[in-house]
Amino acid sequence: MVTVETKSEFKRRVYFWAEKLEVDVKWLGVRDMRNKWASCSTNGYLNFNSELLGLDEEIWDYVIVHELLHFFVPNHGKLWKSLMRVHLGNYELIETRLRSLAA
């Protein structure tokens, strides 16, 4: 069961990473999303899928960092992958776990 405390903790984690990555978050939402774990806009708006609240912090960090890095790199190319590795180490293992949950 997802609680208000879980949602608050998730948002704290987003702001922790945003500060670390120097991203200015203008708006942060957690809501039902059908086909994505998260989305962002260049003007500082972030949306995260509420299903994330039922998952562990390692997956939270993967999705949060993934999305925040798009403020600097709009694609999933070499630079984005390098930055993911810098911040999360072997992020591909977490990515594989997340993909298996979505299947």
MOJORA-V532860 format. One record per pair of residues at least 12 apart in sequence whose C-alpha atoms are under 10 Angstrom apart, sorted by the first residue. I is the first residue (numbers start at 1). J is the second residue. D is the distance in whole Angstrom. If there is no record, write none. Layout:
((I/J/D) (I/J/D))
This chain:
((1/53/9) (1/54/7) (2/50/9) (2/51/9) (2/52/10) (2/53/6) (2/54/6) (2/55/10) (3/53/9) (3/54/10) (4/53/10) (6/53/6) (6/54/8) (7/30/8) (7/50/8) (7/52/9) (7/53/6) (7/54/10) (8/53/10) (9/53/9) (9/57/10) (10/30/9) (10/48/10) (10/50/10) (10/52/9) (10/53/7) (10/57/8) (10/60/7) (10/61/9) (10/64/9) (11/28/8) (11/29/9) (11/30/8) (11/48/10) (11/64/10) (13/57/9) (13/60/8) (13/61/8) (13/64/8) (14/28/9) (14/46/10) (14/48/10) (14/60/9) (14/61/8) (14/63/10) (14/64/6) (14/65/8) (14/67/10) (14/68/9) (15/28/9) (15/64/9) (16/64/10) (17/61/8) (17/64/7) (17/65/7) (17/68/8) (17/87/10) (18/64/9) (18/65/8) (18/68/7) (18/69/9) (20/87/10) (21/65/8) (21/68/8) (21/69/8) (21/71/10) (21/72/10) (21/87/9) (22/68/9) (22/71/10) (23/44/8) (23/68/7) (23/69/9) (23/71/7) (23/72/9) (24/43/9) (24/44/6) (24/45/9) (24/68/10) (24/71/9) (25/40/10) (25/43/8) (25/44/5) (25/45/6) (25/46/7) (25/68/9) (26/43/7) (26/44/5) (26/45/6) (26/46/8) (27/40/10) (27/43/9) (27/44/7) (27/45/5) (27/46/6) (27/47/8) (28/40/9) (28/44/9) (28/45/6) (28/46/5) (28/47/6) (28/48/8) (29/45/8) (29/46/6) (29/47/5) (29/48/6) (29/49/9) (29/50/9) (30/46/9) (30/47/6) (30/48/5) (30/49/6) (30/50/5) (30/51/9) (30/52/9) (30/53/9) (31/47/7) (31/48/6) (31/49/5) (31/50/5) (31/51/8) (31/52/10) (32/47/9) (32/48/8) (32/49/5) (32/50/5) (32/51/7) (32/52/10) (33/47/9) (33/48/8) (33/49/5) (33/50/7) (33/51/8) (34/49/8) (34/51/10) (35/49/9) (35/102/9) (36/48/8) (36/49/7) (36/102/10) (37/49/5) (37/50/8) (37/51/8) (37/52/7) (37/60/10) (37/63/7) (37/64/9) (37/67/9) (37/98/9) (37/102/9) (38/50/9) (38/52/9) (38/63/7) (38/64/8) (38/66/9) (38/67/7) (39/63/10) (39/64/10) (39/66/10) (39/67/7) (39/68/9) (39/70/9) (40/67/7) (40/68/8) (40/70/8) (40/71/8) (41/67/10) (41/70/9) (41/71/8) (42/70/8) (42/71/6) (42/72/9) (42/74/9) (43/71/9) (44/68/9) (44/71/8) (46/64/9) (46/67/8) (46/68/9) (47/64/10) (47/67/9) (48/60/10) (48/63/8) (48/64/8) (48/67/9) (49/63/10) (52/98/10) (55/98/9) (55/101/10) (58/88/9) (58/91/10) (58/94/7) (59/91/10) (59/94/6) (59/95/8) (59/97/8) (59/98/7) (60/94/10) (60/98/10) (61/87/10) (61/88/8) (61/91/10) (61/94/9) (62/84/8) (62/87/9) (62/88/7) (62/91/7) (62/92/9) (62/94/7) (62/95/7) (62/98/9) (63/94/9) (63/95/9) (63/98/9) (65/83/9) (65/84/7) (65/87/8) (65/88/8) (66/80/8) (66/81/9) (66/83/9) (66/84/7) (66/87/10) (66/88/10) (66/91/10) (66/95/10) (69/81/10) (69/83/8) (69/84/8))
